[in-house]
Amino acid sequence: ELKVEQNPLFLSMQEGKNYTIYCNYSTTSDRLYWYRQDPGKSLESLFVLLSNGAVKQEGRLMASLDTKARLSTLHITAAVHDLSATYFCAVGYYGGSQGNLIFGKGTKLSVKP
Amino acid sequence: KAGVTQTPRYLIKTRGQQVTLSCSPISGHRSVSWYQQTPGQGLQFLFEYFSETQRNKGNFPGRFSGRQFSNSRSEMNVSTLELGDSALYLCASSLRQGQSDYGYTFGSGTRLTVV
């Protein structure tokens, strides 16, 4: 069974600070997805990472993938309150009973002024 | 383009009843996957449908079933509801079965409460 571990699970940041969320997974995969979820809402796709060394940036968020280390990171630069949400990483995996996306438990981010 | 549409948005049912949830994928997308989200278990895979066939199934009891129609719309059914079935049910749409280079687009979800 593929396991996906995110840390930290809870993150309280001050506006303007930088931080990184880590996503480790247990089985070889070259596909990694990041999602954002606001309270009571659905999952919004942030990044799709499809190969080793992939790096994508959108605004204050940057995601990277190291398939050899089985690690993806989501880096937050100069956090603002609007980034407060829960962030999920999901590993692409095909054919098992866990489905095509295996999610981490999520990182609940709170950005305070 | 229209996104993934899930109906209804909210449902309250009584234990023992059954419920049917609907998901219309993005136009042109042929794969629909269903997930259950709860605070305790997180996001868990229910099943995936492609070309009207169930291609993969998660570790849920037989009370959970689904189907897909020729227009790619999908329904899931839960029979003999239990309190533990209270959850947010999300469907995800993608172009094709299996791995997606373009990601998966999720619907707004159906919030099911079993009382």
Interface residues (C-beta under 8 A of the other chain):
Chain A: R31 Y33 Y35 G40 K41 S42 L43 E44 S45 V48 L50 F88 A90 G92 Y94 G95 G96 S97 Q98 G99 N100 L101 I102 F103 G104 K105 G106
Chain B: S33 Y35 G42 L43 F45 L46 E48 N56 K57 G58 N59 L90 A92 G98 Q99 S100 D101 Y102 G103 Y104 T105 F106 G107 S108 G109 R111
